[in-house]
């Protein structure tokens, strides 16, 4: 009985540690390369609370709240309102590499960026 309790406690501790490691919450930064060869810095702050995602994007003009957020495991999506257009973002969080793969659809123009955790 004691061995079963110890094993169960160890498994629970490992699962809690993995959940903490796999947390998207925090500041993320990267560079978006546009099809015309330009580069645009992108910075996000995400907060995960259970199955809810909130956050902001930081621009030279200030912060913009992300909208229409969804998160399922390591996959997430949101939109960023910009000049009357909603920019669609879909991403995947990679806990082992501490990075985020982000696909951006700006009026049918597909772009990609890899974000790295900025607050470590």
PyMOL commands that set and color helices and strands:
alter all, ss='L'
color gray80, all
select helices_A, chain A and resi 2-21
alter helices_A, ss='H'
color red, helices_A
select strands_A, chain A and resi 26-33+39-49+52-59+62-72+75-82+85-94+99-106+109-117
alter strands_A, ss='S'
color yellow, strands_A
deselect
rebuild
show_as cartoon
